Amino acid sequence: ALDVRADQPDTPWGRAQSLHLTLNTAEMATNLAGMSAQFELDAENAAAPWGQAKTIGLSARIGKLPADSVPATNAALGDWNKIFPYSVAWQLRAESIAAPELEVDKLTARGRWRAPELEVEKLAVELYGGTLNADAQLDVLTRAVRGGAAVTDLDAKKLDRVLGPKTMQWLGQFGWKKPPVAGARLGLTLPAWTNAQPDWAEEVLPTLWLRGALTNQAGSFRGIPFDRARLDFALSNQVWHLTDLVVDRPGGQLVGEHTSDERTHEHWWRVAGDADLKAFTPLFNDAEVERVLEDFKLTGPTHLEAELWDRAHEPDSLGAKVRVRATNFTYRGESVGEFTAAVQYTNRNLQFQNVRIVRFDGEVTVPSGSFDLPSERIYLTNVLSGIEHGAALRPIGPETARTMEPYQFAKPPRVTVNGVIPVHDITAVDLRFAVEGGAFHWERFNLPAVKADVHWHDNGLDLTNLAGVFYDGKITAHAKLDFSHPRGTAFAFVADVWESDLNKLLADLNAKTNRVEGVLNGQLIVTGGNTWDPHSWQGHGRAELRDGLLWDSPMFGFLSLPLNMIAPGLGNSRARAATATLAITNSVIYSEDLDIFTIAARLKYRGNVDFDTRVNARLEAELLRDSPVVGRVFSLLLTPLTKVFEYKVTGTLADPKPEPLYFLPRLLLIPFSPLQTLKDIFGGEEKKPEPGVPPPAAVPIPSPKGAQKP
């Protein structure tokens, strides 16, 4: 027996403030003859090259095994052969350990050696406010290590000096208020015992395997917060597998799995559940994706089924497949009741399929499309829209919405869309629309049904194949709009109408009803104009009217009374036809051949009217000119009387000012309107013009050569 006590011992292996060592040995001569020894070592304030401790206690029992129970020596085992004949059982305790890589509050351990196995039966460590419990076994013959560990309240991020930069970088993705609880079993194979300089990364790391589980309360992953998370994890062949992942977040729960390859740095995620879509913005680490998601204002969770993958430090390697369903949100200010879509993101290109948008006024379906982030362009194929067109155009941009605002449908039309939408540079747009709808309003015109093809490209819009119901008749048209002008929109168009009801048309144009009737056919060709300049219209056209009743119109009504004085009913007869060719110059409409054919007379208008409805024209009525059989004879005989019905007409369409061209006819008009006629003959108080309305200019009537042609 040996009992040694020392104060401030200093040895090659270390020093201490005090030391107590006891040693007992015994020799036994039995059938299992051998030697055994037991020692205990206690030290206070000990220090060694590896660190220091306030207290250290070590006890061990060493025994020599019978020769027949000792494994055979093996050169490949190196120095292990020397201790094969012995068995050891030991215990260790220490407090306040400080090492360069680690600080431990308390440590206890026990273990044993009996060839060919070395075992740490129990290891308990208290450090950094948490606990670590572990065990381990080593088979010397196979070099296989097996073990397990469980941690509670231990902040792994404080082990940076032990874990190394790569592990810390991986842990840096996670955040927590309270450290997670985790437990795992692991195994690996050590390098050959005779290899003095092993390559641990190449020889040992590939053999490492790990299986465990983790539970955490409130925390975050890549900046995405969660309330609670749990998962099972495994590592084999340097590939991490996270399974049975359950994450509780505000507004829903997510389940998923994850794979991460430490050799290729490739990562894969699968996630399903309800979540705030914008909360996942940090996963993309892409400013353009963040800007797109910022346009969404979500009021509730979004249901996701997603796969994501990437390669570390390669942003362009990010990819995703997502099936999404969201309800009750807004996109750029427009409300959406329900949204479903299948989305795939690769190579900075977002492809979407089977998109369905449901609003209170209809729905939109998108069979396929894509959003290219580098060019910031959206590509659409066979989009079918049944919503109010402003709701679709306003998200593109306010200028776009303002441009299309004058074109209104009472109910959302059916629209098919193909083409390209730039997110920011609207001048690069290239969209084709096929529109078919019901009641339609533009300016003063109202159509019960209309359809057309629209090509919106660059700074312009082409309207083709327009066809619709036009005041009980039909209309076809095509047009071209140019948005590139600094002010207003330049335009040109051609419109043809057939069998349209003049009474209903004038009711919309004049905003009041009258008894003007007839069936209208015609064509209007506008070769140029600008919405900013009301005097910019140029063009020409033609008009034909049949079965017309025009006497209730102010422009013709003033002739009704004198014609009826000649023969009752003569001034109320229908016009069997009316024809005119038109020229438009600077928004003034000219005609040299407006002829109206009635039984009472043939009316000839020659002159112009501007877009403010101001008139400057000459009217001549040839009495009974178109009466059957004898019309020409009557017209010739009544030629002197015709002078009674020659007028210069000024004023406006709603309030014309007819003036007879000859003095004698004025006298003849006394029976029809005595007071007014006498006043006109002998003069009277001159009527002042209406404030702000200048009198119409006496524009000379152009010849056909002077009219502008298309």
C-alpha positions in Angstrom: 0.0 0.0 0.0 1.1 3.5 -0.8 -0.3 6.8 0.5 1.3 10.1 -0.8 0.3 13.7 0.1 2.0 16.7 -1.5 1.6 20.5 -1.5 2.2 22.3 -4.7 3.7 19.4 -6.5 5.3 20.2 -9.9 5.8 17.3 -12.4 6.4 17.0 -16.1 2.8 16.2 -16.6 1.4 19.1 -14.6 1.2 20.8 -11.2 -1.4 21.4 -8.5 -2.0 23.2 -5.2 -2.3 19.9 -3.4 -2.2 16.2 -4.3 -3.3 13.0 -2.6 -2.4 9.6 -4.1 -3.2 6.1 -2.7 -2.1 2.8 -4.3 -2.9 -0.8 -3.2 -1.6 -4.0 -4.9 -2.3 -7.7 -4.3 -0.7 -10.9 -5.6 -3.0 -13.9 -5.9 -2.0 -17.5 -6.6 -5.1 -19.4 -7.7 -6.1 -21.3 -10.8 -6.8 -17.9 -12.3 -3.5 -16.4 -11.0 -3.0 -12.7 -11.6 -2.2 -9.4 -10.1 -4.6 -6.5 -9.3 -4.0 -2.9 -8.3 -6.2 0.0 -7.2 -5.3 3.7 -7.0 -7.0 7.0 -6.3 -5.8 10.4 -7.2 -7.2 13.7 -5.9 -5.9 17.1 -6.8 -6.8 20.7 -6.1 -6.3 23.6 -8.5 -4.5 21.4 -11.0 -3.0 22.6 -14.2 -1.7 20.8 -17.2 -0.9 21.6 -20.9 -4.4 20.8 -21.9 -5.9 23.2 -19.3 -6.8 23.5 -15.7 -9.4 22.4 -13.1 -10.4 23.4 -9.7 -10.7 19.8 -8.5 -9.8 16.5 -10.1 -10.6 13.0 -8.8 -9.5 9.8 -10.6 -9.8 6.2 -9.4 -9.1 3.0 -11.2 -8.8 -0.8 -10.6 -6.4 -2.6 -12.8 -6.2 -6.4 -13.1 -4.2 -8.9 -15.1 -6.2 -11.4 -17.1 -5.6 -15.1 -17.2 -3.5 -16.0 -20.2 -6.2 -18.1 -21.8 -8.6 -15.1 -21.9 -6.2 -12.7 -23.6 -6.8 -12.2 -27.4 -3.9 -13.1 -29.7 -1.6 -10.3 -30.6 -1.8 -8.7 -34.1 0.8 -6.4 -35.6 -1.9 -4.3 -37.1 -3.1 -3.4 -33.6 0.2 -1.6 -32.8 0.5 -0.6 -29.1 -2.9 -2.0 -28.2 -1.1 -5.4 -28.0 0.8 -4.2 -24.9 -2.4 -3.8 -22.8 -4.3 -6.8 -24.0 -3.4 -8.8 -20.9 -5.0 -6.2 -18.5 -8.4 -5.0 -17.6 -9.2 -1.6 -16.2 -12.3 -0.1 -14.6 -12.1 3.7 -13.9 -14.0 6.7 -12.7 -13.3 10.4 -13.2 -14.7 13.6 -11.7 -13.7 17.2 -12.2 -15.0 20.7 -11.6 -14.4 24.1 -13.1 -12.4 22.9 -16.1 -10.9 25.6 -18.4 -9.3 24.6 -21.6 -8.4 26.6 -24.7 -11.4 25.2 -26.7 -13.9 24.5 -23.9 -15.1 25.5 -20.4 -16.8 22.9 -18.3 -18.6 23.4 -15.0 -18.6 19.8 -13.9 -17.7 16.5 -15.4 -18.2 12.9 -14.2 -17.4 9.7 -16.1 -16.8 6.0 -15.7 -15.6 3.3 -18.1 -13.7 0.1 -18.5 -11.2 -1.7 -20.7 -11.2 -5.4 -21.4 -9.7 -6.4 -24.7 -10.7 -5.9 -27.4 -13.2 -3.3 -26.1 -12.8 0.2 -24.6 -16.0 1.6 -23.2 -17.1 4.9 -21.7 -20.1 3.7 -19.8 -21.3 7.1 -18.7 -20.2 10.7 -19.3 -22.1 13.6 -17.8 -21.0 17.1 -18.5 -22.4 20.4 -17.3 -21.4 23.4 -19.5 -22.7 26.7 -20.8 -25.9 26.3 -18.8 -26.8 22.9 -20.3 -26.0 19.3 -19.9 -24.5 16.6 -22.1 -24.9 12.9 -21.3 -23.0 10.4 -23.5 -21.6 6.9 -23.8 -19.1 5.4 -26.3 -17.6 2.0 -27.2 -14.5 1.2 -29.3 -13.8 -2.2 -30.7 -10.0 -2.3 -31.1 -10.0 -5.1 -33.6 -12.4 -3.4 -36.1 -11.6 0.2 -35.1 -15.4 0.8 -34.9 -16.6 3.5 -32.6 -20.2 3.5 -31.4 -21.8 5.9 -29.0 -24.7 8.2 -28.1 -25.4 11.6 -26.6 -28.2 13.7 -25.3 -28.1 17.4 -24.8 -30.5 19.7 -22.8 -30.4 23.5 -22.8 -26.9 23.4 -24.3 -26.3 26.3 -26.8 -24.2 24.6 -29.5 -23.2 28.0 -30.9 -21.0 28.4 -27.8 -19.0 25.4 -28.9 -17.5 27.3 -31.9 -13.9 26.5 -30.8 -14.7 22.8 -30.8 -17.0 22.4 -33.8 -15.1 24.4 -36.3 -16.1 27.0 -38.9 -18.0 24.8 -41.3 -20.2 23.4 -38.6 -20.7 26.8 -37.2 -21.7 28.1 -40.6 -24.4 25.5 -40.9 -25.6 26.2 -37.3 -25.7 29.9 -38.3 -28.9 29.2 -40.3 -30.7 28.5 -37.0 -31.7 30.8 -34.2 -33.4 30.1 -30.9 -34.3 31.8 -27.6 -33.9 28.6 -25.7 -31.5 25.9 -26.9 -33.0 22.8 -28.4 -33.2 19.4 -26.8 -31.5 16.7 -28.9 -30.4 13.1 -28.7 -28.5 10.9 -31.1 -26.6 7.7 -31.7 -23.5 7.7 -33.9 -20.7 5.5 -35.3 -17.6 5.8 -37.3 -14.5 3.8 -38.2 -11.1 5.1 -37.0 -8.0 5.0 -39.3 -5.5 2.1 -39.1 -3.6 2.0 -35.8 -0.3 1.9 -37.6 -1.1 5.0 -39.7 0.8 7.8 -37.9 -0.7 10.6 -40.1 -4.2 9.7 -41.1 -6.4 11.9 -43.4 -9.4 12.3 -41.1 -11.5 14.0 -43.7 -11.0 11.4 -46.4 -10.7 8.2 -44.2 -12.9 8.8 -41.2 -15.6 11.4 -42.1 -17.1 9.2 -44.9 -17.7 6.4 -42.3 -19.5 8.7 -39.9 -23.2 7.9 -39.4 -25.7 9.6 -37.1 -29.3 9.1 -36.1 -31.2 11.3 -33.7 -34.1 13.7 -32.9 -34.4 17.3 -32.0 -37.1 19.4 -30.4 -37.0 23.2 -30.1 -39.4 25.9 -28.9 -39.5 29.4 -30.5 -36.7 29.8 -33.0 -35.9 30.6 -36.6 -34.3 29.2 -39.8 -32.6 31.6 -42.2 -34.5 34.4 -40.5 -37.9 32.7 -40.8 -39.4 32.5 -37.3 -41.3 29.6 -35.8 -43.1 28.8 -32.5 -42.1 25.1 -32.2 -40.2 22.6 -34.3 -39.2 18.9 -34.1 -37.5 16.6 -36.4 -35.6 13.3 -36.8 -32.2 13.6 -38.4 -29.6 11.2 -39.8 -26.2 11.4 -41.4 -24.6 8.8 -43.6 -22.1 9.0 -46.4 -21.7 12.7 -45.6 -25.4 13.3 -46.5 -27.8 14.8 -43.9 -31.4 13.7 -43.9 -34.0 15.5 -41.9 -37.3 13.6 -41.7 -40.6 14.0 -39.9 -40.0 17.8 -39.7 -42.9 19.6 -38.0 -42.8 23.3 -37.6 -45.6 25.3 -35.9 -45.8 28.9 -37.2 -48.2 31.8 -36.7 -51.2 30.9 -38.8 -50.4 27.3 -39.5 -48.2 24.2 -39.4 -45.6 23.0 -41.8 -44.3 19.5 -42.3 -41.4 18.5 -44.4 -38.1 16.9 -45.0 -34.6 18.0 -45.9 -31.4 16.5 -47.5 -28.0 18.2 -47.5 -24.9 16.7 -49.2 -21.7 17.8 -47.5 -19.6 16.8 -50.4 -21.5 18.6 -53.2 -23.0 21.3 -51.0 -26.4 20.5 -52.6 -29.6 21.0 -50.5 -33.1 19.8 -51.0 -36.3 20.7 -49.1 -39.9 19.4 -49.2 -42.5 21.5 -47.3 -46.3 21.3 -47.0 -48.7 23.2 -44.9 -50.1 26.7 -44.2 -47.8 29.6 -43.9 -47.3 33.3 -44.7 -45.7 33.2 -48.2 -43.8 36.5 -47.7 -42.1 35.0 -44.5 -40.1 32.7 -46.8 -38.5 35.6 -48.7 -35.1 35.1 -46.9 -34.9 31.6 -48.4 -34.5 33.0 -51.9 -31.8 35.5 -51.0 -32.8 37.4 -54.2 -33.8 41.1 -54.3 -35.9 40.6 -57.4 -37.9 37.8 -55.8 -38.3 39.9 -52.7 -39.6 42.8 -54.8 -42.2 40.5 -56.5 -43.5 39.1 -53.2 -43.7 42.6 -51.7 -46.6 43.4 -54.2 -48.7 40.9 -52.3 -50.7 41.9 -49.2 -51.9 38.7 -47.5 -54.6 38.6 -44.9 -54.4 34.9 -44.1 -52.1 31.9 -44.4 -51.3 30.4 -47.8 -51.4 26.7 -48.3 -48.1 25.4 -49.8 -46.8 22.2 -51.2 -43.2 22.9 -52.2 -39.9 21.5 -53.1 -36.8 23.7 -53.1 -33.2 23.0 -54.0 -29.9 24.9 -54.3 -26.1 24.6 -54.2 -24.3 26.6 -51.5 -22.8 29.9 -52.7 -24.4 29.6 -56.1 -27.6 31.8 -56.2 -28.4 30.8 -59.7 -28.7 27.1 -58.6 -31.8 27.9 -56.6 -34.9 26.0 -57.8 -38.4 25.3 -56.6 -41.6 23.5 -57.4 -44.6 24.9 -55.6 -48.3 24.3 -55.5 -50.1 27.2 -53.8 -53.5 28.2 -52.7 -54.2 31.6 -51.2 -57.5 33.4 -50.3 -58.5 36.9 -49.6 -55.5 39.0 -50.5 -54.5 41.9 -52.7 -52.0 42.2 -55.5 -50.9 45.7 -56.3 -54.1 46.9 -54.7 -56.5 44.6 -56.5 -58.5 42.2 -54.3 -58.5 38.4 -55.0 -60.9 36.0 -53.4 -59.0 32.8 -54.3 -55.7 32.0 -56.1 -54.4 28.5 -57.0 -51.3 27.7 -59.1 -48.5 25.3 -59.8 -45.2 27.1 -60.0 -41.6 26.0 -60.9 -38.5 28.2 -60.4 -35.2 27.4 -62.1 -32.4 29.4 -63.6 -34.0 32.7 -62.4 -37.2 31.8 -64.4 -40.5 31.4 -62.7 -42.9 29.1 -64.7 -46.5 28.8 -63.7 -49.3 26.4 -64.8 -53.0 25.8 -64.0 -53.3 29.3 -62.5 -56.8 30.2 -61.4 -57.8 33.6 -60.0 -61.3 34.1 -58.6 -62.7 37.5 -57.9 -66.2 38.8 -57.0 -66.7 39.8 -60.7 -65.4 36.6 -62.4 -62.2 34.5 -62.7 -59.0 34.2 -64.7 -57.3 31.0 -65.8 -53.8 30.7 -67.0 -52.9 27.3 -68.5 -49.2 28.2 -68.7 -46.9 31.2 -68.4 -43.5 32.3 -67.0 -41.8 35.2 -65.3 -38.2 35.8 -66.4 -36.4 37.6 -63.5 -33.4 39.0 -65.4 -35.5 40.6 -68.1 -38.4 41.3 -65.7 -41.0 40.0 -68.2 -44.1 37.9 -67.8 -45.0 35.5 -70.7 -48.6 34.4 -71.0 -50.2 31.7 -73.1 -53.9 31.2 -73.6 -55.0 33.2 -70.6 -58.8 33.3 -70.3 -60.2 36.3 -68.3 -63.7 37.0 -67.2 -63.0 39.8 -64.8 -63.3 43.6 -65.1 -60.5 44.6 -67.4 -59.4 47.4 -65.1 -58.6 44.9 -62.4 -56.2 43.2 -64.8 -54.7 46.3 -66.2 -54.1 48.4 -63.0 -51.5 46.0 -61.6 -49.6 46.4 -64.8 -49.4 50.1 -64.2 -51.5 53.2 -63.7 -50.7 54.6 -67.1 -51.9 51.4 -68.8 -55.2 51.6 -66.8 -55.8 55.2 -67.7 -55.2 54.5 -71.4 -57.9 51.8 -71.4 -60.3 53.4 -69.0 -62.6 54.9 -71.6 -63.5 51.4 -72.9 -66.1 50.0 -70.5 -68.1 46.8 -70.4 -71.2 46.6 -68.3 -70.2 43.1 -67.3 -66.7 41.6 -67.6 -66.1 40.4 -71.2 -64.5 37.1 -72.1 -60.9 37.8 -73.0 -58.2 35.5 -74.3 -54.6 36.8 -73.8 -51.2 35.8 -75.2 -48.0 37.6 -75.1 -45.4 39.4 -73.0 -45.8 41.9 -70.1 -42.8 43.9 -68.9 -42.9 44.6 -65.2 -41.3 48.1 -65.4 -40.8 49.1 -69.1 -44.3 49.2 -70.4 -43.1 50.3 -73.8 -41.8 46.7 -74.4 -45.3 45.2 -74.0 -46.4 42.7 -76.7 -49.9 41.3 -75.9 -52.7 40.0 -78.1 -56.3 40.0 -76.8 -59.3 38.3 -78.3 -62.3 40.1 -76.7 -65.9 39.1 -76.7 -68.5 40.8 -74.5 -71.9 42.2 -74.0 -73.0 45.8 -73.4 -70.1 48.1 -74.2 -69.6 51.9 -73.8 -67.1 54.2 -75.4 -67.4 58.0 -75.3 -71.2 58.5 -76.2 -71.6 55.2 -78.0 -73.4 52.2 -76.5 -73.3 48.8 -78.1 -75.2 45.7 -76.7 -72.5 43.3 -77.9 -69.0 43.6 -79.4 -66.0 41.5 -80.2 -62.5 42.4 -81.4 -58.9 41.4 -81.6 -56.4 43.7 -80.0 -52.6 43.8 -80.4 -50.9 46.0 -77.8 -47.3 46.4 -78.6 -44.4 48.8 -78.0 -46.1 52.2 -77.8 -49.2 51.4 -79.8 -52.4 49.4 -80.0 -53.9 47.7 -83.1 -57.6 47.0 -83.1 -58.8 44.5 -85.8 -61.8 42.4 -86.6 -64.1 44.5 -84.4 -67.7 43.5 -85.0 -70.7 44.3 -83.0 -74.4 45.2 -82.8 -74.7 48.9 -83.5 -78.1 50.4 -82.8 -80.1 47.4 -84.1 -77.6 47.1 -87.0 -74.0 46.0 -87.4 -70.6 47.6 -87.1 -67.2 46.5 -88.2 -64.0 48.4 -87.6 -60.2 48.4 -87.2 -58.0 51.1 -85.6 -54.5 52.0 -84.7 -53.5 53.9 -81.6 -50.0 55.4 -80.9 -49.2 56.2 -77.2 -45.7 57.6 -77.9 -46.8 61.2 -78.3 -45.9 63.6 -75.4 -49.5 64.6 -75.1 -52.5 62.5 -75.9 -52.8 59.4 -78.0 -52.6 59.5 -81.8 -55.2 57.4 -83.6 -56.6 56.4 -87.0 -59.5 54.1 -87.7 -62.0 52.8 -90.3 -65.6 52.0 -89.3 -68.5 50.6 -91.3 -72.1 50.5 -90.2 -75.1 48.7 -91.7 -78.9 49.0 -91.1 -78.5 51.0 -87.9 -81.4 52.9 -86.2 -80.7 56.6 -86.6 -83.1 57.5 -83.8 -81.3 55.4 -81.2 -77.9 56.6 -82.4 -78.9 60.3 -82.1 -80.4 59.7 -78.7 -77.0 58.7 -77.4 -75.1 61.4 -79.3 -77.5 64.2 -78.2 -78.4 62.7 -74.8 -82.1 63.3 -75.6 -84.8 61.6 -77.6 -86.7 63.0 -80.7 -88.7 61.8 -83.6 -85.9 61.6 -86.1 -85.9 58.2 -87.7 -84.2 56.2 -90.4 -82.0 53.3 -91.3 -78.3 54.3 -91.5 -75.5 52.8 -93.6 -72.1 54.3 -94.0 -68.4 54.3 -93.6 -66.1 56.6 -91.6 -62.3 56.7 -92.3 -60.2 58.8 -89.9 -56.7 59.0 -91.2 -55.3 60.8 -88.2 -56.1 62.5 -84.9 -55.0 63.0 -81.3 -57.0 62.7 -78.2 -55.3 65.7 -76.7 -56.2 68.0 -79.6 -60.0 68.0 -80.4 -59.2 69.8 -83.7 -56.8 67.2 -85.0 -59.2 64.8 -86.8 -58.5 64.2 -90.5 -60.4 61.8 -92.8 -63.4 61.2 -95.0 -66.5 59.0 -95.3 -69.9 58.4 -96.7 -73.4 58.0 -95.3 -76.7 56.7 -96.6 -80.1 56.9 -95.0 -83.4 55.3 -96.0 -87.0 55.6 -94.8 -86.0 58.7 -92.9 -88.2 61.0 -90.8 -86.1 64.1 -90.3 -88.5 67.0 -89.8 -88.2 66.8 -86.0 -84.6 67.6 -86.3 -83.8 71.3 -85.8 -81.7 71.3 -89.0 -84.7 70.4 -91.1 -87.7 71.2 -88.9 -87.8 74.9 -89.8 -88.9 73.8 -93.3 -91.8 71.7 -92.1 -94.3 74.5 -91.5 -94.0 76.3 -94.9 -94.1 73.0 -96.8 -97.3 72.1 -94.9 -98.8 75.5 -95.8 -98.3 74.6 -99.5 -99.9 71.2 -99.0 -100.9 69.6 -95.7 -98.5 66.7 -94.8 -95.9 67.8 -97.3 -93.6 68.9 -94.5 -93.9 65.7 -92.6 -93.2 63.2 -95.4 -90.6 60.5 -95.0 -87.3 60.6 -96.8 -87.0 57.6 -98.9 -83.2 58.1 -99.1 -80.4 60.4 -98.1 -76.8 60.3 -99.3 -73.6 62.2 -98.6 -69.8 62.0 -99.0 -67.8 63.5 -96.3 -64.4 65.1 -95.8 -62.8 65.8 -92.4 -60.2 68.5 -92.0 -59.0 69.7 -88.6 -62.2 68.2 -87.0 -64.5 70.0 -89.4 -66.8 67.8 -91.5 -67.4 69.0 -95.0 -70.0 67.8 -97.6 -70.8 69.0 -101.1 -73.4 66.5 -101.9 -75.7 65.9 -98.9 -79.0 65.1 -100.7 -82.2 64.1 -99.0 -84.9 62.7 -101.2 -88.6 63.2 -100.0 -91.9 63.3 -101.8 -92.2 67.0 -100.8 -88.8 68.1 -102.0 -85.2 67.3 -102.6 -83.1 68.9 -99.9 -79.5 69.8 -100.8 -77.1 70.7 -98.0 -73.7 72.1 -98.9 -71.4 73.2 -96.1 -69.6 72.1 -92.9 -70.1 71.3 -89.2 -67.4 71.2 -86.6 -67.0 69.0 -83.6 -68.6 71.6 -81.4 -71.7 71.1 -83.7 -71.4 74.6 -85.1 -72.9 74.8 -88.6 -72.0 76.8 -91.7 -74.0 75.6 -94.7 -76.4 76.4 -97.5 -79.7 74.6 -98.0 -81.8 74.4 -101.1 -85.1 72.7 -101.4 -86.3 71.6 -104.9 -90.1 71.3 -104.4 -91.7 68.0 -105.6 -88.4 67.2 -107.4 -88.7 63.5 -106.6 -92.5 63.0 -107.0 -93.3 59.9 -109.0 -93.6 60.3 -112.8 -94.1 64.1 -112.9 -91.5 65.2 -110.4 -89.2 66.8 -113.0 -92.1 68.7 -114.5 -93.3 70.0 -111.2 -89.8 71.0 -110.2 -89.3 73.0 -113.4 -92.7 74.8 -113.0 -92.0 75.6 -109.3 -88.5 76.9 -109.9 -89.4 80.5 -108.9 -90.9 79.2 -105.7 -87.8 77.2 -104.9 -86.0 80.5 -104.1 -88.3 80.7 -101.1 -86.5 77.7 -99.7 -82.8 78.7 -100.2 -81.2 79.4 -96.8 -77.9 80.1 -95.3 -77.8 78.0 -92.1 -75.5 78.9 -89.1 -75.8 78.3 -85.4 -75.5 74.8 -84.0 -77.0 71.4 -84.9 -79.3 71.7 -81.9 -80.1 75.4 -82.5 -79.7 76.3 -86.2 -80.1 79.8 -87.4 -81.6 79.6 -91.0 -81.6 82.8 -93.0 -83.3 83.1 -96.5 -80.9 84.2 -99.1 -83.4 86.5 -101.0 -85.5 89.5 -99.9 -88.6 88.5 -101.8 -88.9 85.1 -100.2 -88.7 86.9 -96.8 -91.9 88.7 -97.7 -93.5 85.4 -98.6 -92.6 84.0 -95.2 -94.8 86.6 -93.3 -97.9 84.4 -93.2 -95.8 81.6 -91.6 -94.0 83.7 -89.0 -95.1 87.4 -89.2 -93.4 89.0 -86.2 -90.1 87.3 -86.7 -90.0 87.9 -90.4 -90.8 91.6 -90.1 -88.1 91.9 -87.4 -85.6 90.2 -89.8 -86.6 92.5 -92.7 -86.6 95.9 -90.9 -84.0 95.1 -88.3 -84.3 94.7 -84.6 -82.4 94.1 -81.4 -79.4 92.1 -82.3 -79.1 88.9 -80.3 -75.9 88.7 -78.5 -73.8 85.5 -78.9 -73.7 83.2 -76.0 -70.8 83.8 -73.7 -67.7 81.7 -74.6 -69.2 80.4 -77.9 -67.6 82.2 -80.9 -69.6 82.5 -84.1 -68.7 79.8 -86.7 -66.2 80.9 -89.3 -67.4 81.2 -92.8 -65.2 78.3 -94.1 -65.4 78.0 -97.9 -66.7 74.7 -99.1 -63.7 72.8 -100.5 -63.9 71.1 -103.8 -63.4 67.3 -104.0 -59.8 67.9 -104.9 -59.3 70.0 -101.7 -60.7 67.2 -99.5 -58.0 65.2 -97.7 -57.8 61.7 -98.9 -56.6 58.6 -96.9 
